[in-house]
Amino acid sequence: MSGYYMKEIWTPLKLVGIKIFKTEEKRVFMKFLSKPRKRIF
């Protein structure tokens, strides 16, 4: 996963600790609290 430039997308889920990120290649990652990011799309 190194080398990705990610932009955080604001969603209401951020209030409970779930963050969504989108890369330049249109891949979507999810991060829950302090766990590593996982690719979801």
C-alpha positions as CSV (number, residue, x, y, z in Angstrom):
1,M,0.0,0.0,0.0
2,S,3.0,2.3,0.0
3,G,3.0,5.0,-2.6
4,Y,-0.7,5.8,-2.6
5,Y,-1.8,9.4,-2.3
6,M,-5.1,9.3,-0.3
7,K,-7.7,11.9,0.3
8,E,-10.1,11.6,3.2
9,I,-13.8,11.7,2.4
10,W,-16.0,13.2,5.1
11,T,-19.0,10.9,6.0
12,P,-21.2,10.8,9.2
13,L,-19.3,7.5,10.0
14,K,-16.3,9.7,11.0
15,L,-18.2,10.6,14.2
16,V,-17.9,6.9,15.4
17,G,-14.3,6.4,14.2
18,I,-14.7,5.0,10.7
19,K,-12.8,7.0,8.1
20,I,-13.1,6.6,4.3
21,F,-10.2,7.4,1.9
22,K,-10.0,7.6,-1.9
23,T,-6.8,7.3,-4.0
24,E,-6.0,9.0,-7.2
25,E,-6.7,5.6,-8.9
26,K,-10.3,5.7,-7.6
27,R,-9.7,2.9,-5.1
28,V,-11.5,3.2,-1.8
29,F,-10.1,2.3,1.6
30,M,-11.6,2.2,5.1
31,K,-9.9,2.7,8.4
32,F,-11.6,1.8,11.8
33,L,-10.1,3.6,14.8
34,S,-6.4,2.7,15.0
35,K,-6.4,-0.4,12.8
36,P,-4.7,-0.4,9.4
37,R,-6.5,0.8,6.2
38,K,-8.3,-1.9,4.2
39,R,-9.3,-1.7,0.6
40,I,-13.0,-2.0,0.1
41,F,-13.5,-1.0,-3.6
